[in-house]
Amino acid sequence: MSEPQLTGLQKRASKYIDKAISYQLRPGEMIEGHFIGFDKTNIDRAVIQMSNAADRTTLPLMTVVNYFEGVEDEEENGGV
């Protein structure tokens, strides 16, 4: 059986799997955890393993990619 083909966005995101993410959804509401992979029921969602090991949530995959690419840009430019 072959592996399902990754979308272009999933390919971009795959290099960030197992990296920590700290993302503010709205004022006073943070998501902190690790990007662990892709939602099996919705290819446009990323699964985040929350700091509390029993909890998981999903975020839009584009949000996760933008977050990590923004972090890389900050690191390359010496931070903000």
N, C-alpha and C positions, 0 to 999 in steps of 0.2 A: 504494500500500500504506500502511495506516495504522500509526502508532506503537503499540506495545503500551501498554495502559493501566497506569499506575502504581498500586500499592496505596497505601493511606493512609500506611503507614509509609515507603514509598519517596518519597512526596511530601514528608513531613517531612524525610527524609534528604537529598533532592536539593539543598537549599540549602547543604549542607556539602561537596559534591563539590569536589575539588581542595584541600581543607584538610588541614593536617598533623594527625596523630594520634599520640599516644604513650600506649600502653595497656599496663598490666601484667596479663599473663595469670595468672601465679602468681609467687611470690617468685623473683626471679632471672631471670625470663623476660619481656622487654619486646617489644612490637611497636611499631616506629617507622616511619612512612611517611606516605603521603597516601591519603586515601579517594578512589578514582578512579571508582567507579560500583558497579553491581549485578551480582551473579553471574548469568550467563545461564541456568544450569541449576537454580538454587535462588533464588527470589525473596526469601527471608528472609536472604540472605547479602550482605555488603558486600565489595567487592574492595579490598584495601589494597596499594598499590605500595610495597614496602619501600624503605628508604634505599639498599640495594644495588639498583641499577636493574634487574637481571635477575630479582629475586625478587618474587613476589606471594603473598599469602595471603588468606584470607577470614575474616571475623568475623561473628557474628550481627548482622544489621542493627539490631536493638533495642539491642545493646551500643554500636554506633557512634552512634546517635541519643542515647542516654543520656549518652555521653561528651561530645558536642558541646553538648547542652543544659545539662549540668553546667558546662562551661567558660563558656558564656554567662552562667549564673547567677552564677558567681564573679566574672566581669568586671563585671556589673551591681551586685554587692554590694561591690565594692572588693577582691576577693580574699579569701583565707582567712588 
